């Protein structure tokens, strides 16, 4: 098996030499053997493992414990526990696919809700009634309103009241939040109603403005989940390569 110095393996892997040292320190790659003069000696196992680490760290989504699960896959692989790493990676891939299916299904539900006729405007609900009807807490409704997702009218006595149209909007918000879309992406989408079709809804949810200072994975959830699925498959393939090297 070929051997490499730290600078060589860093160049092959396309990372800085300090990154290689950090990966070793964090348990992301096997501990390198040392020559009598103290120089680290790396092998093709390290090259493949670093590729695995880089694919794993590209996963941005945090829901369902995916990030933590992927880091455990990395550490198991670094320890040579390939069967356990493979099993966990396949479990992660199933999680990603389930989250992606939920995200797509939410868009379909929203499309149907947009087309529905709202109940009569005379059917007004107070905040507590609206929360119970939706199966959420009053604090959740308050949070959505504070983030500008819905402007609620008040009666003369100061109580907020929710119309049939308000409840439809709230159902849309609840559906998308349950699928882990961000508040920012939902707000973008709501601003396009009622003219957005299914493709428009998906595009708006997944396209943050170019001038946003901070963009999270959930601000572009569909893209992030697609990338996560691709990377999980790459990690699974690399575990197979590592088993062959050993």
N, C-alpha and C positions, 0 to 999 in steps of 0.2 A: 504494500500500500504506500502511495506517495506521502511524503511528509512536507510540512510547510512551517516557516517561521511566522511570527505574529504579523509582520508587515506584509508577507506574501498572502496569508489567508485574508487579511483585511482588503488587499487589492483585488483578490479573486471574488470576494463576497460583495465588494463595493461599499464597504463601511470604513470608518476611521479605526485606527489601531486601538484607541481608547474604548471604542464600542465593543470590540472583541473582548477586551479585558472586563468590561462591565457585564457582558453576557455571561462570562465565566463566573464572575463574582455573584451574579444573581441566580446562578444555577440553570441558565438558559441553554448552555452548551456543556459538554463533558469537561471535566478538569483536564487540562493538557498535561501530558508527561513533560518532564524537564531533562535536558541533557546535563552532564556533569558540570558544564559551565553556567548552568542556571537558565539557559534559553528554553522557552516553551517550544514544544513540538506538537504541531497540529496535523490532522489527517483528513482524508476525504469524508470521514464521519462528521468532522467539525464543519467542513464546507457545506454539506447537505443540511446539517442542523441549523446553521446560520440562515440558510435560505428558508427553512421552516419558521424560524423565529421572525424573520422579516415579513413573511406572509401572515403569520399569526398576529403581529402587532398592527397590521393594517386594519384589522377589524375594529370599527368605531362603535358599533351599537353596544349598549350597556344593559338593555332590558333582559329579563329572564336569566341574569347571571352569566351572560355569554362571554364577557371579557374575562371573568375569573375562570370560567371553564376552559377557555382557550389557553390561558397562562398555565393551567394545570397540565394541559396536553403537552405544552412545550417542556415543562419540567420533567414529566414522565418520560418523554422521548429522550431528553438529555441524560437521563439515568439509565437508558437502554431498556426501559420497560415498555417495549413497543406494542405489545398486545393491549395493555391497559390504555396506552396513549391512543391507539387506533379506535378502541371501543368508545372512549370519551369523545374523540373527534367526530365519530359517526353520530353520537348522541347530540353533539353541538350542531352538526349539519341538519339533523332533524328539527332542532329548535329553530334554527334560522329559517328553514323552509316553512315551518308552522307560523312564525312571526310574519313572514312575507305573505303567506296566504291570508292571514288576518288583515294585513294592511290593504291587500287588494280587495278582500271582501268588504271592508269598511267603505271603500270608494263606491262599490256597487250599492250598498245600503244607502249611502248619502245620495246617490243618483236617484234612487226610488223616493227618498224623502223629499227631494226637491220637487218631484212631480206630483206629490200628494196634495190634495186640497186640504188646507188647514181647517180645524174645527171653527165654528162660528166665533166671531170676535167677542161676543157677549160672554163666552165661557172663560171667565177670568179666574186665575188662581193666585193665591198669596204665595210667598216664597217657600214656606214650609210645605204647602200642598204641592207646589211644583217639584220640590226636592224629593218628596215621597213618591210622586208619580214617576220620576226619572230613576229612582233608586240611587240617588246621590245625597251627599250631605248639604246642609245649608251653607257651610263654609266653602264647599266646592263651587256652588252657584255664585257665591260672593267673589271667589277668586276669579272665575271666568268673567264676571262683570268688571272687576277691577282691572283686568287685562284687556278690556275693550272688546271682548267677543260679543257682548250683547248690551244694548242700552235699554233699560227697563223703565216703563212709565210708573209714575206714582199717583195714587189717589189723593184726594184733598186732605185726608188724614195722615198722609206721609207714607202709607204702606205701599210697597212695591207690588204690582200685579202683573201677571204674565198672561198674555193673550194666546190664542191658538197658534198664531204665527211665531210668537216667542218660543212656545213649546216645541215647535218643529225645529227651529234653529238650535235649541238646547239639545234635542235628540241628535242632531248632526254633530254637535260639539262632543257629546258623550260618546257617540260611536267612534269618532276619530281619536279621542283621548284613550279609549279602551284599546285601540290598536297602536298606541304609543306615538301618534303624531304630536309634534310640539305645538304649544299655544301659538307661536309665531306663524307656523305653517297653516294652522287652522284659520287664523285671522286673515292671512293672505287669501285663502280660499273663500271665506265668507264675503270678502269684498267683491268677488266676481259673481256672486249670486244675484238673480236667479238664472243668469244666462249661460253658465258653464255646463257643458255636457260632461260625460264621464271622462273623456280624454282631457278636457280642460281642467277638471277637478284634479286628476292625477298630476298633470303638469304643474299646476299652481302649487299643490301641496309639496312638490318635490323640487321647486326652483326658487331658492332664496334670492333676494335682490343682490346685485353685484356689490352694492355699497354697504352691505351689512358688515359690521366690524367682527362679529362673532357668529359663526354658523356651526350648529351642533349636528350630530348624526341624525337626530330626530327632526331637524329642519329640512332634511332631504332623505327621509326614511326609506323610500323605495330604492333609491340609488345605493344607500348604505347597506341595505339588506341584500341587494343583488351582489354587491362587492363582497359582503361577508360570506355568501354562499360560494362564490368563486374561490375565495381564499381558503375556506374550510375544505373544499375539494382539493386544492393545491397541497394543503397540510397533510391530508390523507394520502395523497400520492407520494409525498416526500417521506412519510413514515414507511411506506412500502419500499422506497429506495434504501432507506437506512437499514431495514431488515435484510435487504440483499447484500449491503456492504459488510454487515457483520457476519 
